[in-house]
């Protein structure tokens, strides 16, 4: 079986360049609603290359950035050094296997990665790692519109067809999730849940979209292997059939579930 971290082999530099960042309003909301301050400590699980860790580190005392993929962590470390940030520690680890340190955290962030984890086990671990009034922030992106109409659905359908009907995604090669993140939080100690939404619109071109696809588990260079050129040809052809101009608009929102202990 393939570990999720291996599905992202070769994706780190594309992750940094082509993944959409998170809006400043999201971080302002985290500070306000979670009552963060310059003395606060955060742990960022499934951190990728630091899309949450690095912005947080600009305003709080300490961030622990955790990801199971060593290339992601190395890229995050490079980015933090480039920005002159010395208050982020980077750890290569599955969230489930992370040692539980003595000093407690005020917030745990999990952005676009909770679906890869043994969620019940991670939430139980966070009970021992967060302050009594600390919160868990589960952050995901919901795509709700596109121009030209339907190009996002066509792109993902083409990727699924490329892989023969199902994505390579974690143990057993197929990822299935029957219980929502909200239900997982409600069944945990962090069962007092607040939901935030931050809307966005982004314009893509074909090269940036291909870079984004190379940052995903189904399109990472290590996953594609010798089929990378075939993949690029198919995706370019599909995207140009949707928009001959090569311009695409994505609309949606960032949803943040904030879980607290009552």
Secondary structure in CASP SS format (residue, H / E / C, confidence):
PFRMAT SS
TARGET T0000
AUTHOR 0000-0000-0000
METHOD secondary structure of the structure
MODEL  1
X C 1.00
X C 1.00
X C 1.00
X H 1.00
X H 1.00
X H 1.00
X H 1.00
X C 1.00
X C 1.00
X C 1.00
X C 1.00
X H 1.00
X H 1.00
X H 1.00
X H 1.00
X H 1.00
X H 1.00
X H 1.00
X C 1.00
X C 1.00
X C 1.00
X C 1.00
X C 1.00
X H 1.00
X H 1.00
X H 1.00
X H 1.00
X H 1.00
X H 1.00
X H 1.00
X H 1.00
X H 1.00
X H 1.00
X C 1.00
X C 1.00
X C 1.00
X C 1.00
X C 1.00
X C 1.00
X C 1.00
X E 1.00
X E 1.00
X E 1.00
X E 1.00
X E 1.00
X C 1.00
X C 1.00
X C 1.00
X C 1.00
X C 1.00
X C 1.00
X C 1.00
X H 1.00
X H 1.00
X H 1.00
X H 1.00
X H 1.00
X C 1.00
X C 1.00
X C 1.00
X C 1.00
X E 1.00
X E 1.00
X E 1.00
X E 1.00
X E 1.00
X E 1.00
X C 1.00
X C 1.00
X H 1.00
X H 1.00
X H 1.00
X H 1.00
X H 1.00
X H 1.00
X H 1.00
X H 1.00
X H 1.00
X H 1.00
X H 1.00
X H 1.00
X H 1.00
X C 1.00
X C 1.00
X C 1.00
X C 1.00
X C 1.00
X E 1.00
X E 1.00
X E 1.00
X E 1.00
X E 1.00
X C 1.00
X C 1.00
X H 1.00
X H 1.00
X H 1.00
X C 1.00
X C 1.00
X C 1.00
X C 1.00
X C 1.00
X C 1.00
X C 1.00
X E 1.00
X E 1.00
X E 1.00
X E 1.00
X E 1.00
X E 1.00
X E 1.00
X C 1.00
X C 1.00
X H 1.00
X H 1.00
X H 1.00
X C 1.00
X C 1.00
X H 1.00
X H 1.00
X H 1.00
X H 1.00
X H 1.00
X H 1.00
X H 1.00
X H 1.00
X H 1.00
X C 1.00
X C 1.00
X E 1.00
X E 1.00
X E 1.00
X E 1.00
X E 1.00
X E 1.00
X E 1.00
X E 1.00
X E 1.00
X E 1.00
X E 1.00
X E 1.00
X E 1.00
X E 1.00
X E 1.00
X E 1.00
X E 1.00
X E 1.00
X C 1.00
X C 1.00
X C 1.00
X H 1.00
X H 1.00
X H 1.00
X H 1.00
X H 1.00
X H 1.00
X H 1.00
X H 1.00
X H 1.00
X H 1.00
X H 1.00
X H 1.00
X C 1.00
X C 1.00
X C 1.00
X C 1.00
X C 1.00
X C 1.00
X C 1.00
X C 1.00
X H 1.00
X H 1.00
X H 1.00
X C 1.00
X C 1.00
X C 1.00
X C 1.00
X C 1.00
X C 1.00
X C 1.00
X H 1.00
X H 1.00
X H 1.00
X H 1.00
X H 1.00
X H 1.00
X C 1.00
X C 1.00
X C 1.00
X C 1.00
X C 1.00
X E 1.00
X E 1.00
X E 1.00
X E 1.00
X E 1.00
X E 1.00
X E 1.00
X E 1.00
X E 1.00
X E 1.00
X E 1.00
X E 1.00
X E 1.00
X E 1.00
X H 1.00
X H 1.00
X H 1.00
X H 1.00
X H 1.00
X H 1.00
X H 1.00
X H 1.00
X H 1.00
X C 1.00
X C 1.00
X C 1.00
X C 1.00
X C 1.00
X C 1.00
X H 1.00
X H 1.00
X H 1.00
X H 1.00
X H 1.00
X H 1.00
X H 1.00
X H 1.00
X H 1.00
X H 1.00
X H 1.00
X H 1.00
X H 1.00
X H 1.00
X H 1.00
X H 1.00
X H 1.00
X H 1.00
X H 1.00
X H 1.00
X H 1.00
X H 1.00
X C 1.00
X C 1.00
X C 1.00
X C 1.00
X E 1.00
X E 1.00
X E 1.00
X E 1.00
X E 1.00
X E 1.00
X E 1.00
X E 1.00
X E 1.00
X E 1.00
X E 1.00
X E 1.00
X E 1.00
X E 1.00
X C 1.00
X C 1.00
END
